[in-house]
């Protein structure tokens, strides 16, 4: 029998033996199967293959989400995510993680993040939802030189703390990548990038001569306020360029020497193309330094470290007055439906599209349906902007299974009323004001001067954010709205 046939037989036997067994039971079954393979291999093939089989036996095999997996591989994946979440690159853009680590003047913290909080992140819980596995991953070499566990191993923090003066530390280690391909209209009529963040990251990481990319940020035009005039040169959606950030100055300098034009050069040593476009790559710091006043000052304010700035920095760190517009909401009764039994494939867009398809969209494309939900949860709320005669019928059809979410019937759908409805909206408004206050304080800490009045722009939904920040805030809003009652 060949080694390949052994592997096939072992896989088949494991699947037939383990079924829905618990982790401990599955481990015992796997150990017995491996021992049988070793015995069979020894009698049939000799010592060389026995050694290979012994190596298989040494690997610790575990079950995660009813699948038998190799523990070292799982731990390595978790460790990579932990290192990313706590990295300088992520903390500069991830308001949720930064707030967990730095806190605010109103809510100071100790710099650690509870493992229970990290398990809410989709990219971690898709690998494992076991707290013990997170603890093991944090002890791996990839993390142990960078992160540490608290005494009772329930929280993780950085060995070298992240501080506010690191917020602009990405400027000296970032490249500006221009001429990314843009599609003027997709199938929904939107301007979109023809390439993804992962495409850019993969392209740069395939090159030799410098270290891996820490973060890629595709740039989008910010949303225009209703009272703000549209700039004639500004279009909504993608700007056509990205920031590519490296972990260290050394890695950045190697990439710059290879990918950017040197003095007097018409072309760089390596020309990168993506989606048919030749990319134009520049030093982000040099690009900012070439701009007048505002951008140049923003770049240098956090990078000047001489003693002449000590008085200025002390002044910047002094308490500031934070002002924001409180969030208010005139809600109508009978407009919120709480659902239970949502499947893993469900997302906010699925909830909204199903409701809009049944209720109907107004001709002016005004948004009337919102969803308070985070992917991976089993409960959520569909909220309507105004009362509609079809809401009660929509709720009934959800319960009857005539309308499904992500192709699956929900366990239950309840139209909120009375104290439960009042509590839902009270919690929602409180969350929005907490969110605004936190954002206002974070912005004030970035501005010079002893007093900064900050007016936070209203966000209709948490879903306007991107990446891990979006995940974290969506989880927080779902928890704060008592969706797990």
C-alpha positions as CSV (number, residue, x, y, z in Angstrom):
1,X,0.0,0.0,0.0
2,X,1.4,3.4,-0.9
3,X,1.8,6.4,1.4
4,X,-0.8,8.2,-0.6
5,X,-3.3,5.3,-0.3
6,X,-2.6,5.3,3.5
7,X,-3.5,9.0,3.7
8,X,-6.8,8.5,1.8
9,X,-7.8,5.5,4.0
10,X,-6.9,7.4,7.1
11,X,-9.0,10.4,6.1
12,X,-12.0,8.1,5.2
13,X,-11.7,6.3,8.5
14,X,-11.4,9.5,10.6
15,X,-14.5,10.9,9.0
16,X,-16.5,7.7,9.5
17,X,-15.4,7.3,13.1
18,X,-15.5,10.9,14.5
19,X,-18.8,12.3,13.1
20,X,-20.0,14.9,15.6
21,X,-17.7,13.8,18.4
22,X,-16.3,16.3,20.9
23,X,-12.7,17.5,20.6
24,X,-11.3,15.0,23.2
25,X,-13.2,12.1,21.7
26,X,-12.0,13.0,18.2
27,X,-8.4,13.2,19.4
28,X,-8.6,9.7,20.8
29,X,-10.1,8.4,17.5
30,X,-7.4,10.1,15.5
31,X,-4.6,8.7,17.7
32,X,-5.9,5.2,17.3
33,X,-6.2,5.6,13.5
34,X,-2.6,7.0,13.3
35,X,-1.4,4.0,15.4
36,X,-3.1,1.6,13.0
37,X,-1.5,3.3,10.0
38,X,2.0,3.2,11.7
39,X,1.6,-0.6,12.4
40,X,0.3,-1.3,8.9
41,X,3.1,0.8,7.3
42,X,5.7,-0.9,9.4
43,X,4.7,-4.4,8.4
44,X,4.3,-3.5,4.7
45,X,6.9,-0.9,3.8
46,X,9.9,-0.9,6.2
47,X,11.6,1.6,8.5
48,X,11.7,4.6,6.1
49,X,8.0,5.0,5.8
50,X,7.6,4.1,9.5
51,X,9.6,7.2,10.4
52,X,7.3,9.3,8.2
53,X,4.3,7.8,9.9
54,X,5.8,8.6,13.3
55,X,6.1,12.2,12.3
56,X,2.4,12.2,11.5
57,X,1.7,10.6,14.9
58,X,3.7,13.4,16.7
59,X,1.5,16.1,15.2
60,X,-1.3,17.2,17.5
61,X,-4.5,16.8,15.7
62,X,-7.6,18.7,17.0
63,X,-11.2,19.5,15.9
64,X,-12.4,23.0,15.2
65,X,-16.0,23.5,14.0
66,X,-16.3,19.7,13.5
67,X,-13.3,19.6,11.2
68,X,-10.1,17.8,12.0
69,X,-7.1,20.2,11.6
70,X,-3.4,20.4,12.4
71,X,-3.0,22.5,15.6
72,X,0.4,24.1,14.7
73,X,-1.1,25.5,11.4
74,X,-4.1,26.9,13.2
75,X,-2.0,28.5,15.9
76,X,0.2,30.1,13.2
77,X,-2.8,31.6,11.5
78,X,-4.1,33.0,14.8
79,X,-0.7,34.4,15.7
80,X,-0.5,36.2,12.4
81,X,-3.9,37.9,13.0
82,X,-2.9,38.9,16.6
83,X,0.3,40.5,15.4
84,X,-1.6,42.4,12.7
85,X,-4.3,43.7,15.1
86,X,-1.8,45.0,17.5
87,X,0.6,46.4,14.9
88,X,1.4,50.1,14.5
89,X,0.0,50.0,11.0
90,X,-3.4,48.7,12.1
91,X,-3.7,50.8,15.3
92,X,-3.2,54.0,13.3
93,X,-6.4,53.3,11.3
94,X,-8.5,51.0,13.6
95,X,-10.5,53.2,15.9
96,X,-12.0,50.2,17.8
97,X,-8.6,48.5,18.6
98,X,-7.0,51.9,19.4
99,X,-9.8,52.8,21.8
100,X,-9.4,49.4,23.5
101,X,-5.6,50.0,23.9
102,X,-5.4,53.7,24.6
103,X,-8.9,54.4,26.0
104,X,-10.0,58.0,26.3
105,X,-9.8,60.7,28.9
106,X,-13.3,59.8,29.9
107,X,-12.5,56.0,30.0
108,X,-8.8,55.3,30.7
109,X,-7.6,51.7,30.2
110,X,-4.6,49.6,31.0
111,X,-3.4,49.0,27.4
112,X,-4.6,45.4,27.2
113,X,-7.4,43.8,25.1
114,X,-9.5,41.0,26.5
115,X,-9.3,37.8,24.6
116,X,-13.1,37.6,24.6
117,X,-13.1,40.9,22.7
118,X,-10.6,39.5,20.1
119,X,-12.8,36.4,19.7
120,X,-15.5,38.7,18.3
121,X,-13.4,39.6,15.3
122,X,-14.6,37.6,12.3
123,X,-11.1,36.8,11.0
124,X,-10.1,35.2,14.3
125,X,-13.4,33.4,15.1
126,X,-13.4,32.0,11.6
127,X,-10.1,30.2,12.5
128,X,-11.0,29.3,16.1
129,X,-13.4,30.4,18.8
130,X,-11.5,28.7,21.6
131,X,-9.9,31.0,24.2
132,X,-7.2,28.5,25.0
133,X,-6.1,28.5,21.4
134,X,-5.7,32.3,21.4
135,X,-3.5,32.0,24.6
136,X,-1.3,29.3,22.9
137,X,-0.9,31.5,19.8
138,X,0.1,34.5,21.8
139,X,3.0,32.4,23.3
140,X,4.4,31.6,19.8
141,X,7.7,33.2,18.8
142,X,5.9,35.3,16.2
143,X,3.9,37.0,19.0
144,X,5.9,36.6,22.2
145,X,8.6,39.1,21.2
146,X,5.9,41.7,20.5
147,X,2.9,40.8,22.7
148,X,2.4,39.6,26.3
149,X,-0.4,38.0,28.3
150,X,-1.7,39.3,31.6
151,X,-1.2,37.2,34.8
152,X,-4.5,35.2,34.5
153,X,-4.1,34.9,30.7
154,X,-7.4,36.6,29.9
155,X,-6.0,39.7,28.0
156,X,-3.2,40.6,25.6
157,X,-1.1,43.8,25.4
158,X,1.9,45.1,23.5
159,X,5.4,44.9,25.1
160,X,6.2,48.3,23.7
161,X,3.0,50.4,24.2
162,X,1.4,52.2,21.3
163,X,1.1,55.9,22.0
164,X,-0.5,58.9,20.4
165,X,2.8,60.3,19.1
166,X,3.0,57.2,16.8
167,X,-0.1,58.1,14.9
168,X,1.9,59.7,12.0
169,X,4.7,57.1,12.1
170,X,3.4,55.6,8.9
171,X,4.5,58.6,6.8
172,X,8.3,57.8,6.8
173,X,7.6,54.1,5.9
174,X,4.9,54.5,3.2
175,X,4.8,54.6,-0.5
176,X,2.2,56.4,-2.5
177,X,1.0,54.1,-5.4
178,X,-0.8,56.0,-8.2
179,X,-2.6,55.0,-11.4
180,X,-4.6,52.1,-10.0
181,X,-7.2,50.9,-12.5
182,X,-10.7,52.2,-11.9
183,X,-14.0,51.0,-13.5
184,X,-16.3,54.0,-14.1
185,X,-19.4,51.9,-13.7
186,X,-19.9,48.5,-12.3
187,X,-23.1,46.5,-12.6
188,X,-24.7,48.7,-10.0
189,X,-23.6,51.9,-11.7
190,X,-20.9,52.8,-9.1
191,X,-17.3,53.9,-9.7
192,X,-15.1,51.1,-8.2
193,X,-11.5,49.9,-8.2
194,X,-10.8,47.1,-10.7
195,X,-8.3,45.7,-8.2
196,X,-8.5,44.8,-4.6
197,X,-6.3,45.6,-1.6
198,X,-5.2,42.0,-1.6
199,X,-4.1,42.3,-5.3
200,X,-1.9,45.3,-4.4
201,X,-0.4,43.5,-1.4
202,X,0.2,40.3,-3.4
203,X,2.0,42.3,-6.2
204,X,4.4,44.0,-3.8
205,X,5.0,40.9,-1.7
206,X,6.0,39.0,-4.9
207,X,8.9,41.3,-5.4
208,X,12.3,40.4,-3.9
209,X,14.8,42.6,-2.1
210,X,12.6,44.0,0.7
211,X,10.4,42.8,3.6
212,X,6.7,42.1,3.5
213,X,4.1,44.8,3.3
214,X,2.5,45.7,6.6
215,X,-0.7,47.4,5.3
216,X,-2.3,48.5,2.0
217,X,-5.0,51.3,2.1
218,X,-6.9,52.0,-1.1
219,X,-7.9,55.7,-1.0
220,X,-11.5,56.9,-1.4
221,X,-13.1,60.3,-1.6
222,X,-14.7,61.2,1.7
223,X,-18.4,61.6,1.9
224,X,-19.7,65.1,1.2
225,X,-22.0,66.7,3.8
226,X,-25.4,67.9,2.6
227,X,-24.4,71.5,3.1
228,X,-21.0,71.1,1.5
229,X,-20.6,72.2,-2.2
230,X,-19.3,69.5,-4.6
231,X,-15.7,70.2,-5.7
232,X,-15.6,70.2,-9.5
233,X,-12.5,68.0,-9.6
234,X,-13.7,65.5,-6.9
235,X,-15.8,62.4,-7.8
236,X,-17.3,60.1,-5.2
237,X,-15.6,56.7,-4.8
238,X,-12.0,55.6,-5.5
239,X,-9.3,58.2,-5.9
240,X,-7.0,55.9,-7.9
241,X,-4.2,55.6,-5.5
242,X,-3.1,53.6,-2.4
243,X,-0.8,53.8,0.5
244,X,1.6,50.9,0.9
245,X,3.1,50.7,4.4
246,X,6.1,48.7,5.6
247,X,6.9,47.6,9.1
248,X,10.4,49.0,9.3
249,X,12.4,52.0,7.9
250,X,14.9,49.5,6.5
251,X,12.3,47.5,4.5
252,X,10.8,50.8,3.3
253,X,14.2,52.2,2.1
254,X,14.9,49.0,0.1
255,X,11.5,49.1,-1.6
256,X,11.9,52.9,-2.3
257,X,15.3,52.3,-4.0
258,X,13.8,49.5,-6.1
259,X,10.4,50.9,-7.0
260,X,10.8,54.7,-7.1
261,X,12.7,56.9,-9.5
262,X,16.0,58.1,-8.2
263,X,17.4,61.6,-8.9
264,X,17.8,62.0,-12.7
265,X,16.1,58.7,-13.5
266,X,13.2,58.4,-15.9
267,X,12.2,54.9,-14.7
268,X,12.7,53.0,-11.5
269,X,14.8,49.8,-11.4
270,X,11.6,47.7,-11.2
271,X,8.3,48.8,-12.9
272,X,5.2,47.3,-11.5
273,X,1.9,46.9,-13.5
274,X,-1.5,46.0,-12.2
275,X,-4.7,45.5,-14.2
276,X,-2.9,46.7,-17.3
277,X,-1.8,49.9,-15.7
278,X,1.8,50.9,-15.1
279,X,2.0,52.1,-11.5
280,X,3.6,55.4,-10.5
281,X,5.3,54.9,-7.1
282,X,6.6,57.8,-4.9
283,X,7.8,58.3,-1.4
284,X,4.7,59.4,0.6
285,X,6.8,61.7,2.8
286,X,8.4,63.4,-0.1
287,X,5.0,63.8,-1.8
288,X,3.6,65.4,1.3
289,X,6.7,67.7,1.7
290,X,6.1,68.9,-1.8
291,X,2.6,70.2,-0.8
292,X,2.0,73.6,0.8
293,X,1.2,74.3,4.5
294,X,-1.5,72.0,5.8
295,X,-0.2,68.6,4.5
296,X,3.4,69.4,5.1
297,X,2.8,70.5,8.7
298,X,0.7,67.4,9.3
299,X,3.6,65.2,8.1
300,X,6.3,66.9,10.2
301,X,4.4,67.7,13.4
302,X,4.6,64.1,14.6
303,X,8.1,63.4,13.2
304,X,10.1,66.3,14.8
305,X,11.7,64.9,17.9
306,X,14.2,67.7,18.9
307,X,14.1,69.5,22.2
308,X,12.8,72.7,20.6
309,X,9.5,71.1,20.3
310,X,9.2,69.9,23.9
311,X,7.1,72.8,25.0
312,X,4.9,72.5,22.0
313,X,4.3,68.8,22.6
314,X,3.5,69.3,26.3
315,X,1.0,71.9,25.3
316,X,-0.5,69.5,22.7
317,X,-1.0,66.9,25.4
318,X,-2.8,69.1,27.8
319,X,-6.6,68.7,28.3
320,X,-8.8,69.9,25.6
321,X,-12.4,70.8,25.3
322,X,-14.3,68.3,23.2
323,X,-17.5,69.4,21.6
324,X,-19.8,67.3,19.3
325,X,-23.3,67.4,18.0
326,X,-25.4,65.0,20.1
327,X,-27.2,62.3,18.1
328,X,-31.0,62.5,18.2
329,X,-33.6,60.4,16.5
330,X,-37.4,60.8,16.1
331,X,-38.4,57.2,15.8
332,X,-41.8,55.8,15.1
333,X,-43.4,52.8,16.9
334,X,-43.8,49.6,15.0
335,X,-40.7,50.0,12.8
336,X,-38.2,47.5,14.3
337,X,-38.1,43.7,13.8
338,X,-35.9,41.5,15.9
339,X,-34.9,38.2,14.3
340,X,-33.3,35.1,15.7
341,X,-31.7,32.1,14.0
342,X,-29.7,34.0,11.3
343,X,-27.1,31.8,9.5
344,X,-23.3,32.3,9.1
345,X,-23.7,33.5,5.5
346,X,-26.0,36.3,6.4
347,X,-24.8,39.9,6.3
348,X,-26.3,43.4,6.6
349,X,-26.7,43.7,2.9
350,X,-28.8,40.5,2.8
351,X,-31.1,41.8,5.5
352,X,-31.5,45.2,3.9
353,X,-32.1,43.9,0.3
354,X,-34.8,41.4,1.5
355,X,-36.7,44.1,3.3
356,X,-36.4,46.6,0.5
357,X,-37.5,44.1,-2.0
358,X,-40.7,43.4,0.0
359,X,-41.4,47.0,1.2
360,X,-40.3,48.7,-2.0
361,X,-37.8,51.5,-2.6
362,X,-38.9,55.1,-3.1
363,X,-38.2,56.7,-6.5
364,X,-35.8,59.2,-5.0
365,X,-33.6,56.3,-3.7
366,X,-34.0,57.6,-0.1
367,X,-32.8,55.0,2.3
368,X,-35.6,53.7,4.4
369,X,-34.2,50.3,5.7
370,X,-31.3,49.8,8.1
371,X,-29.8,46.7,9.8
372,X,-28.2,46.4,13.2
373,X,-26.2,43.2,12.7
374,X,-22.7,41.8,12.5
375,X,-21.7,38.8,10.3
376,X,-21.4,35.7,12.5
377,X,-24.1,36.6,14.9
378,X,-27.4,34.7,15.0
379,X,-29.6,37.6,16.0
380,X,-30.2,41.0,14.4
381,X,-32.6,43.9,13.9
382,X,-34.1,45.3,10.7
383,X,-35.1,48.9,11.4
384,X,-37.4,51.0,9.1
385,X,-37.1,54.8,8.9
386,X,-40.8,55.3,8.8
387,X,-44.0,53.3,9.4
388,X,-45.2,51.2,6.5
389,X,-48.4,49.1,6.2
390,X,-46.3,46.2,5.0
391,X,-44.0,45.9,8.0
392,X,-46.4,43.6,10.0
393,X,-47.0,41.5,6.9
394,X,-43.2,41.3,6.3
395,X,-42.8,40.0,9.9
396,X,-45.5,37.3,9.4
397,X,-43.9,36.1,6.2
398,X,-40.5,35.8,7.9
399,X,-42.0,33.6,10.6
400,X,-43.9,31.5,8.1
401,X,-40.8,31.0,6.0
402,X,-42.4,32.6,2.9
403,X,-39.5,35.1,3.1
404,X,-36.0,33.8,3.9
405,X,-32.8,35.6,4.8
406,X,-29.7,34.4,2.9
407,X,-31.9,31.5,1.6
408,X,-32.8,30.2,5.1
409,X,-35.9,30.6,7.2
410,X,-35.3,32.5,10.5
411,X,-36.2,30.9,13.8
412,X,-38.4,33.8,14.8
413,X,-39.2,37.4,13.9
414,X,-40.8,39.8,16.4
415,X,-42.1,43.3,15.8
416,X,-40.8,45.2,18.8
417,X,-43.3,47.0,21.0
418,X,-43.8,48.5,24.4
419,X,-40.8,48.5,26.9
420,X,-38.7,46.2,24.6
421,X,-39.0,48.7,21.7
422,X,-38.3,51.7,24.0
423,X,-35.2,50.0,25.4
424,X,-33.9,49.2,21.9
425,X,-34.0,52.8,20.7
426,X,-32.7,54.1,24.0
427,X,-29.7,51.8,23.7
428,X,-29.2,52.7,20.0
429,X,-29.2,56.5,20.7
430,X,-26.8,56.0,23.6
431,X,-24.4,54.0,21.5
432,X,-24.4,56.6,18.7
433,X,-23.6,59.4,21.2
434,X,-20.8,57.3,22.8
435,X,-19.4,56.8,19.3
436,X,-19.5,60.5,18.5
437,X,-17.9,61.5,21.8
438,X,-15.1,59.0,21.3
439,X,-14.4,60.1,17.8
440,X,-14.4,63.8,18.9
441,X,-11.9,63.1,21.6
442,X,-9.6,61.2,19.3
443,X,-9.7,64.0,16.7
444,X,-9.0,66.6,19.4
445,X,-5.9,64.7,20.5
446,X,-4.5,65.0,17.0
447,X,-5.0,68.7,16.7
448,X,-2.5,71.3,17.9
449,X,-3.4,73.9,20.6
450,X,-4.8,73.7,24.1
451,X,-8.5,73.7,23.1
452,X,-10.1,72.1,20.1
453,X,-13.8,72.2,19.4
454,X,-14.6,69.2,17.3
455,X,-17.9,68.7,15.4
456,X,-18.3,65.1,14.4
457,X,-20.0,64.4,11.1
458,X,-23.0,62.2,11.4
459,X,-22.7,58.7,10.2
460,X,-26.0,57.1,9.1
461,X,-24.7,53.6,9.8
462,X,-21.6,51.9,11.2
463,X,-21.4,50.1,7.9
464,X,-19.8,53.2,6.3
465,X,-16.5,52.1,7.9
466,X,-14.1,49.6,6.5
467,X,-11.9,46.7,7.6
468,X,-11.4,45.6,11.3
469,X,-12.7,49.0,12.5
470,X,-16.0,48.1,10.9
471,X,-16.0,44.6,12.4
472,X,-15.3,46.0,15.9
473,X,-17.9,48.7,15.8
474,X,-20.5,46.5,14.4
475,X,-20.0,44.0,17.2
476,X,-20.1,46.8,19.7
477,X,-23.3,48.2,18.4
478,X,-25.0,44.8,18.2
479,X,-24.0,44.0,21.9
480,X,-25.0,47.5,23.0
481,X,-28.5,47.1,21.4
482,X,-29.1,43.9,23.5
483,X,-29.3,41.7,20.4
484,X,-28.3,38.7,22.6
485,X,-31.2,39.0,25.0
